Amino acid sequence: MATVRRPGSYVCGIDAAMDVIGGKWKVLILWALNERPCRFGELRRNLPGITEKVLASHLRELEEDGIVHREAYDEVPPRVEYSLTALGVSLNAALAPLGAWGRENILGGAYAHASARETAAPTAT
């Protein structure tokens, strides 16, 4: 069951969702786990710039919130894999339109064109 961090203090559903996915890395971790389960080192390689400490902390929080499942295998050497729970899959599905908006409007879309116009050298009149 998901852990509620601020019971009774949410203003709306967006506020509650942002409490779970807030920060730079959590959404990227979810996106990395979207395709298949990953080991810690694989996640770290897929997320350039994240530190081991931050990745471990975020994975622990996402696990506590019921978004990520941690599976430890009784092997030598030890193997741990992280995957999305059903709740995590549904959260990724909710984030998909936001990703589509970013691709369409930021990565070469309207925002990029507007930004290029704003930074272009002024033309002589």
Phi, psi and omega in degrees: 000143183290144177272130176266119185279325183230068184302132176079357184256002181283140178273324181202181180295324178297318178301315180294316180296319180294333176295326181279319187253006183301151180104168184288325195261336188298317180294323179292325175297315178301317182294321179295327180275358185297322185282315185193166176299149181225151172275165184304310182298323179294318176300316181298319178293327181282349181235073182303133178102341180280141177272159177300320181298314181292317180299314179298317180296314181293320178297319178297315179295317179295326176293316179298328180276359178079017182267323183240142176253133178252121180246115177259125181263139181276078182226166173238118357289160180301145179230132177233131177238146177246139178216167178276141171279177175301322178295321177294320177298317180292326177293318176299321178297323178290330180278342183305314178297327177294318176298319178297319178299316180297317178298317184287320189254339183252314183276070178096006180264212185300318182295317180297319179292318179294319180296320179295321178296320182291329183264354180291150178295142179295143179271148179286141179247000000 
